[in-house]
Amino acid sequence: MLNLDLAKLAPYVTQDQLNAMADELAAAHNKLYDPSAPGSDFTGWVRLPEAYDKEEFARIQKAAAKIREDSDVLVVIGIGGSYLGARAALEVFPSDGPEICFVGCSLSPNETKQVMDKVQGKRWSINVISKSGGTTEPAIAFRLFRQLLEQQYGAEANSRIYATTDKARGALKSLADHNGWESFVIPDEVGGRYSVLTAVGLLPIAVGGTDISQLMAGAADAMNRYDQRSMDNPVWQYVAARNLLYRQGKKVEIFCNYEPSYSFVGEWLKQLFGESEGKDGKGIFPASAQFTTDLHSLGQYIQDGERMLMETVLYVDDTGCDLEVPYSDDNGDNLNYLTGKPLSFVREMAFQGTLAAHHDGGVPAMVLRMPHMDAHTLGELFYFFELSCGVSGHVLQVNPFNQPGVEAYKKNMFALLGRP
Ligand code: PA5
């Protein structure tokens, strides 16, 4: 079970101030169930951990088993919400089956070519993911990789393409129907950045060997636990705290973690909060940092730079592995005082020391501790932040489920490309 520790909020935010947010929190939380609230068409993720399509879930597991059996590489094509959740989970739990490569999440010829070279001579499959079915980056990558697959496999290529897209609309859906590709649905009422617990995330994660039933069970536990309508709810506490800090001028939230494999959880969080809250001239800017390495770079700014920062630390207690600092006869590095100490203990002391230093330097922090690094806990974490983000967007009085701002660059790019 996740544990939210707000001890390092004082004196910036007091318990009384948190309690005084209760009515705002109740109203914001209710909006997720109110058909007249902004974005109400996109709240399918709220009950998803229990209401998901069980028949499709079984098909996802079956397709994953087939890919694990007949492929050395799975090329996953997608961007934004059709990419980051799966990537985040697969960084935390690397594949123990096929190598999983992500493309279509940039326009880099180098990155794309490297994966094209990698699949040469291998047994491989494609999972193309796009809700709209027409996003430029993944569409170009898919054209390249589909041609490669067809060159290698001929007609058999069609049984190696898995399309995750809208149930009825879009170019990808038409192509999938026309060619008989196995298809999975991104529900209408689930937006990209809330879609990690649909086939968007589940198929690649399952191919990697992670138990997606456990991931869903963790999310379902979180859904039931965090539905509580009181300030005892950690989601309410977190949302109240970050909004109170924002109102005090803490405009940037740094999602920090101490496990490098969680760096893409940071990327997922940046999209979730950035696209949900950054609109109408408002919103906390989401950033991420990887400790301890970034303490040797960003650490200076965090400690001493402009005081507009708050931190949300994701800390895993038991990562499932540990090492001890060995004894050295010559003690040339003066580290014998740590002899026999687990590396996790040194990390914990670095974490405690950093938290205190940043707090003293004017950076209030919220700490979300995860007991274990397992699928159940990751499911809880995904849901904790999805719910926090939905509620927080309503506290901020924006529509947390649209993203009108992402169209501006596309409009310019298409004009420059001469799109008919
Ligand atoms: O959250 C979002 O809606 C976006 O990040 C999309 O997921 C992203 O643009 C990819 O869109 P699509 O799945 O339609 O290709």
Residues whose N, C-alpha, C, O or C-beta is under 5 A from the ligand:
A	BS01	PA5	I79 G80 G81 S82 I129 S130 K131 S132 G133 T135 G192 R193
